[in-house]
């Protein structure tokens, strides 16, 4: 009896832990659609290719040092991709690349409001991604001021009333 009760408590706590940490979700897919992986194993994402064409607008946040996803979208759909990343290492890397005409890079990130924020940079200097959210992979002593814009300011600045794909 006690072991059955303990098993149920453990199962309940395990589920609550998984839900809280995001390793499990209660969200279940309600539709099935075609999806294809674009990009490499590090920087790629799934895309519903039937929803993209040469008129599509794609926003790609968090470029880092990998535009394999962005290049695959352009190659397969000949659409416009707008890349965003405020991290100095990413900006330097992107400036050394040969970019297709359909790719526009922006040296700012997305935030609730436009302005400048402090990014903590990675502890491992071989890594690229910084963040305003502190966690164990970041060095709170190594910060840099970066530009950010709200989603509304970004879309208004480009004159976009809609976008077809948002990658973050």
Secondary structure, DSSP 8 states (H G I E B T S, - for coil): -HHHHHHHHHHHHHHHHHHHHTSS-S----S----EEES-TTT-EEE-GGG--TT-EEEEE--TT--HHHHHHHHHH--EEEEE---HHHHHHHHTS---TTEEEES-EE-SSSEEEEEEEESSTT----BSS--TTEEEEEEEEEEEE-HHHHHHHHT-S--SEEE-
